[in-house]
């Protein structure tokens, strides 16, 4: 009886730890994220942290912040980072879409 209760509890506990580890706490700004990354020892740790921050900013629809971090990664840490390049491309596309939507709204208001 105890074994049947222990297994589901263990699964829930491990899942909770795993999920909480995947959540990235987004910094207030890209410059704060970059400053914090400087406390990490290796280039790989810095890169991984900053890519996580760039994704968090992208998911929060803060595209300029995501681009800033990704450009920093390419300029200073890993010029071949496909993650950073992909974030830049996707964020720029989103910004372009926003500009087009706003331009269309303005055209409708003028008519």
HUMO-V139285 format. One record per helix or strand. SS is the DSSP state (H for helix, E for strand). FROM is the first residue (numbers start at 1). TO is the last residue. If there is no record, write none. Layout:
<<SS;FROM;TO> <SS;FROM;TO>>
//
This chain:
<<H;2;22> <H;30;37> <H;43;59> <H;63;77> <H;82;110>>
//
